[in-house]
Amino acid sequence: MEGTVRKKAMIKEKMINFAPIIGLILVIAVFAILTGGKSISKVNLKIITNQFVMTALVSIGMVYCFSCGALDMSASGSLCISAISGALVGTKTGSFAAMIIVTVLVSLGIALIKGVLAAYLTLPIFIVTIILGALLSAIGLVLLGNETTISVRKMININNMTAINLTFVICFYIVALVIFNYTRIGKGCKLQGGNALASAQAGINAKWNVIVAFLMSGVGIALAAIITILKTKTVTASSGGSIGNDILLAIVLGGMPLTGGSRSKISAALIGAATITILNNGLSICNVSNDMIQIVRGIIFIVVVFITSMTYRTKLLPR
């Protein structure tokens, strides 16, 4: 009897692990059929790759926050401010290096502030980051002043972004994977998200883990901000776009529980980012309006979160 129960549990575990991959394959197959093969054409695959990079970079870093139970809703604002700050410095100094350095430093500075707030405030961090996201967007408008767009075309002479995009994603994924799976930081984040009391009794410094987790997310946002500047060669108040919602959807579709814990995995970022990117792209090719795309995304998110909550039998909101 005990052996049968254990076997069923193992089968269930395997189904849970493979569900995101199966979902990704289904999304690819469905849109390949609906679009008559346009979604998997050579030209469109290149477009998907470039769209996938932004979500993937931020999602990889954000896994650290989610793994320790810190739901960050301010990614869009952080990316926007980082890109605007870097572009402003670049246009004033005429230095490409200064632009990149400032973009990275601003992103890490914002991440550090969020990490300290998450570590030392007793308020739920998702509420704090929602407010912070709105504040960052307002600061972006102030920085722009009377300008609506900052152009850095004179400093950038890059036309093919595919190689840069893939290099950024692959390198960041490898570094994040090694830290997450083979160091005390990653293991501590997962243990903290799974059971805060057990992690404290194990001697894990919860506050330090949260700060490091946000700094890792800051690295992902910094890389995405750099890609934004290089790709568009312009920066506006809407440069962050809907990246925050895409990240949330990507991580959920990638099979990661919002409460974090031992089931957290870096691969969820890539699988989820690919799924949401192909979904958005496929709906666009099918001439679905932006409003309907948002409705479809919302329905999918609710369904996946419901299934996830039933599977893990745990609270969705971070502790």
N, C-alpha and C positions, 0 to 999 in steps of 0.2 A: 504493500500500500504506500509506504513511504517513498519507495523507488518510483512509483507511478506519479506521485505528486511532484517529486523532484524533476522528473522527465518533462512533465507538463510545464513546470516553471521555466525550464531551460528552453523549451520550444517557444514559450511566450516571450522570453527575453530576446531570442533571436528574431522573432517577428517585430518586436519593438525596434531593434537595432537596424533592421533592413527596411522598415517602413518608409523612412525619408528617401532612401535611394529608389525604392519602388515608385514613390510619388514623383520623383524627378523624372524617371523613365516614362511614366504615364503622361506627364505634362509635355515632354518632348514628342512622344508619339501622337498625342491628341492634336497638338498644333501642327505637326507635320501633315496630318491628314486634313485638318480643317483649312489649311493654307495652301494645299496642293504642293507641298514640298518647299514653299518659299521660306519657311521658318528655319530650314536646315540647309539653305543655299549657302554657297561660299561667301557671298557678300554679306548676308544677314548674320552668319556666324561671326564674322569680324565685328559687326555692329554689336552683337550680343556680348562678345568678349570685352569690348570697351565699356559697355554699360555694366557688366558684371563686376568689374574691378572696384569701382567705388563702394558698392555694397559689401563686397568681400573684405576689403581692407578694414572698414569700420567694424564689420561683424566679427572678424578675427580678434580684434582688440577688445570688443565688447563682451566676448565670451567670458573674459576674466571677471568683469563686473557681475554678469548674470550668475556665474558659478558660485560667487559668495553671497548671493541673494540681494545684490544692489541693482535695481532696475533703473538704468539711466535713460531719461527721455529728452536729453538736451543735445544730442549728437548734431542735429542740423544747425543749431545756434553756434556750437563750438567750431564746426567746420567753416561756417560763414565768417565768423570773426577772425579765424586763423588766416583764411584766404585774403580777406580784406586788409588785414594788418600787413601781411607779406607784400601784397600788391602795392599798398601805399608806400612802404619803405622802398620797394623796388623802383617805383616811378620817381621818387624824390632823390634817390642816390644813383640810379642808373645801374645798380649792381644786381646781377642775377643771383650771386651767392648770398648777398644780404637779404634778398627777398625770400629765399628758401630757408635760411637760418631763422629769420623772424617768424616765418610761418610755423616752423617746428617749435620754437620757444613759446610762442603764444598758445599753441595747442597744448603743450605740456604744462604751461602755467595754469590754464583753465582746468586741465585734468587734475592738477595738484589741489586746486581750490575745491573742486568737487569731491576729491578723495578725502580731504580734511573734514569737509562738512559731513560726508557720509560716515566717517569714522567717529566723530565727536558729537554730532547732533543726535538727539533722541527721536527726531521726526523721521517718518518714512522717507527714504531717499528718493523714491520716485516722485513724491510731491515736491521735494526741494528741486529736483532737476527739471520738472515741468516749469516751475517758476523761473528757474535759472535760464532755461531755454528761451523763454519770452524776453527776459532781461537782455540776453546776449543778442537777440534779434534787434532789439531797440538800440543797443549800443552800436550795432552794425550800421544802422541808419544814421546815427550821430556821426560816426567816423566818415561816412560817405559825404555828409553835408549836403551841398547843393548838387553834387554829382550823382548820377544814377548808375554809371558804369565806370570802372577803372580799367583802362586798356594797358596791357604790358606786351603788346605785339612786337615792339621794337627790340625787346630783350630776348625774345623766344623765336628760335628758328627750327622748330620741330614739327614735322608734318605727319610722320608715322608714329603713333603712340602705342601700337600693339606690343612691341618688344619691351618698352618701358613699363607698360601696364603689367605684363606677365612677370617681369623681373621683380617688380615691387611686391606683387601678390605671393610669388613663390618664396622669395627671401623672407618676407614677414611671416608667412605661414610656418616655415621651417623653424625660425627662431621662436615664435610663439608656441609651437608644438613642443619643442624641446623643454622650454621653461615650464610649460603647463603640465607636462607628463613626467618630467624627470627631475624637478627641483622642489624644494620645500615650499616655494611660493605657490606653485600650481596645486600641489597636493593640499596645502593649507587652505587655499580658496575653496576647493571642492569639499573638504571636510567641514569648513565653516558654513558653507551653504547647506550642507546636509544636516548638520547638527551643531549649532553654535555652542551648546553646553559641552559636548564631547571635545570639540576643538579647543575650548578654553582649558579643560582638564588635561588635554594633551600638551599644554604649554605653548599653543600657537598664539602669536600676537595678532589678534583680529584686526586691530586698528591699522597696523602696518600692512597687513594683507590687503585691506580695502584700498589704502592709498596706492599701493603698487598696482592693484587691479585697474584703478582709474588711470594711472600713468600709462599702462599698456594700452588702454583704450585711446588715450591721448596720442600715442604713437600711430595707431591706425588712422585716427582722424587727421593727423598731420600729413600722413602719406596721401590720404584721399584729397586733402586740400591742395597739395602740390600737384596731383594729377589734374584737379579741376583747373588750376592756373595754367598748366602746360597745355591742356586739351582745348580749353575755350579761349585762352589768351585774354580773357576779360573776367572781371569780378563784379558781381552785383549783390544787392541785399538778399537776393533769392538764390545765391550760389549753393546754399546748403540743401535747397530743394526739399523733397520729402524723404530724405535719407533716414531720418529718425524712424518713420513708419516702416520703411523698407527693412531696416535692421531688425525691428521687432518681429516682422513677418518672417524674415529670413531665418532668424534663430529658432523660431517656433517650428517652421517648416523643415528645418534641418534636424529636428528631433531632440532639441534641448529643452528641458523643463525650465520655466521662468523662475522657479525657485532655486535653481542651481543644484548643487550637491554632487554626488559621485557619478551621476549620469552625464555630467557636463563634458563636452568634448569639442576640441577645436574644429574637427571635421564638419560639425554641424553648421559652422559659419559658411564654409564653401558650398556644401550641398544646398543649404537654404538660400544663399545668395544666387546660386545658379537657378534654382527653382523659381524664385520671385522674379528674376531678370527675364527668364524665358516666358513666364506667365505674362508679364507686362508687355514684352515684345510681341508675343503671339496675339494678344488681344488687340494691340495697335494694328498689326497686319490685317486682322479681321475687321478693321474699321470700327471697332467699338469705341464709343466716346469716352473721354476722360472720366466723366461722372459715373458711367457704367463700370469702368475699370475699378474705380474706388469702391463701388458697391460689391463687385465680385471679390475684390481683395478682402473687404470687411467680412463677407460671408465665410470665405475660406479661413480667415483668421479665427472667427468665432468657433467654427466646426473643429479646427485643429486644436484649439485651446481646450474645448470641451472634451475631446477624445483624450488629450494629454492629461487633463485633470482626473478623468476617470481611471486612466492607466496608472498614474503615480499615486493617486489617493492622497493628495497633499494640497496645501494652500497655494494659490497662485501668486498672491501678493507677497513681496519680499518681507522678510522679518526685520 
